[in-house]
Amino acid sequence: MFKVRNPQNTLRDVSEAVLRQIVGDRTVNEVLTVGRTEIATKMVELANQICKEYSLGIKIDQIVLQDVNPPEPVKAAFNAVNQAQQERETLINQAKSEYNKVIPKASGQAEETIQQAEGFATERVNNALGEVARFNAIYKEYIKVPEVTKRRIYLETMGSVLPKLGSKIIIDEHGNNVLPLLQMQLSK
């Protein structure tokens, strides 16, 4: 009825050949973990194609990979590799966590510093503009009446300097008249 004498043994041999071919093209990690369903799907396609070529009269609907384990001689090495990968993932996650703690804080501090510098610059510019306006206003008054403006500036300056002098004695240039400078409190 079929072109093969022993279809059961042939199917077993075809399954082993297909499994070796597909698994041989993959990494061990892929075979043991995430790639199992894709391997089973490819095995079904390839096994059905070979069964059709051999005229086995068998159609495979599903292949289930059970108990996929590495061979005993490499099991210890495989477990060590898995443990190293898990440790690597743990360290990567810890590094990302640390990054997420430090970088946003540093960015915030940098932004704060920039805003403070911009505020300081704005304050300095505004103060300078205010001083220029004040100077221009005094200059306009000075042009009108120079002597009065000089005397006013002199008195304002002395009013701010004298309270800081403390106890001093003022004498004239010949040393004849002694004038003690009294501590005067200016009301502000």
Residue pairs with C-beta under 8 A, 6 or more apart in sequence:
1 57
2 55
2 56
2 57
3 54
3 55
3 56
4 10
4 54
4 55
4 56
7 56
7 57
7 58
10 54
10 56
11 51
11 56
11 58
14 47
14 50
14 51
14 54
14 56
15 43
15 47
15 63
17 50
18 43
18 46
18 47
18 50
19 43
21 46
22 39
22 42
22 43
22 46
23 31
23 39
26 35
26 39
28 70
28 78
29 81
29 82
29 85
31 39
31 68
32 68
32 69
32 70
32 78
36 65
36 68
39 65
40 62
40 63
40 64
40 65
43 63
44 60
44 61
44 62
44 63
47 60
47 63
48 59
48 60
51 58
51 59
51 60
69 75
70 78
138 149
138 153
141 149
142 149
142 150
159 186
162 181
162 184
163 183
163 184
163 185
163 186
165 181
166 183
167 181
167 183
168 181
169 178
169 179
169 180
169 181
170 178
170 179
170 180
170 181
171 177
171 178
171 179
172 179
